[in-house]
Amino acid sequence: MASEAIRLTYYDKLVIGVIALVIVIGFIYFGIMPTPQNPVLEVEVLGKVKQTLDLTKQEGEKIVVMGRQGYSIIEVGKNKVRMVDSACEDKICVHTGWISKPGQQIVCIPNQVVLRFRNVRSDLDGING
């Protein structure tokens, strides 16, 4: 068997470089983002926001809400939340696990309960404070 050297063209190198750049930017954006300063949880039941909780002040609490099919139990950790139990059949919301970043949410469609994690803007931004 003859061994042949693989030669990369300019376009091969360009494609590899672009893919590497996208991976690095994605890692920086999603992997190294700091935990928000003012994390807030919105608990939406039957399409209406029932509670807004400051996660920095309610660590270790369990909250029970009544949904369409029954009760859902929410556990609050340090700047994170999860659904511990719900009256739905499949428990997909329970298997979602902890959420901790703005924009993440846990949705229980059968019980119509939504946990939405967001960040409240403070007076200071990244430049001045």
Rosetta blueprint (number, residue, H / E / L):
1 M L
2 A L
3 S L
4 E L
5 A L
6 I L
7 R L
8 L L
9 T L
10 Y H
11 Y H
12 D H
13 K H
14 L H
15 V H
16 I H
17 G H
18 V H
19 I H
20 A H
21 L H
22 V H
23 I H
24 V H
25 I H
26 G H
27 F H
28 I H
29 Y H
30 F H
31 G H
32 I L
33 M L
34 P L
35 T L
36 P L
37 Q L
38 N L
39 P E
40 V E
41 L E
42 E E
43 V E
44 E E
45 V E
46 L L
47 G L
48 K E
49 V E
50 K E
51 Q E
52 T E
53 L E
54 D E
55 L L
56 T L
57 K L
58 Q L
59 E L
60 G L
61 E L
62 K E
63 I E
64 V E
65 V E
66 M E
67 G L
68 R L
69 Q L
70 G L
71 Y E
72 S E
73 I E
74 I E
75 E E
76 V E
77 G E
78 K L
79 N L
80 K E
81 V E
82 R E
83 M E
84 V E
85 D E
86 S E
87 A L
88 C L
89 E L
90 D L
91 K L
92 I H
93 C H
94 V H
95 H H
96 T L
97 G L
98 W L
99 I E
100 S L
101 K L
102 P L
103 G L
104 Q L
105 Q E
106 I E
107 V E
108 C E
109 I L
110 P L
111 N L
112 Q L
113 V E
114 V E
115 L E
116 R E
117 F E
118 R E
119 N E
120 V L
121 R L
122 S L
123 D L
124 L L
125 D L
126 G L
127 I L
128 N L
129 G L
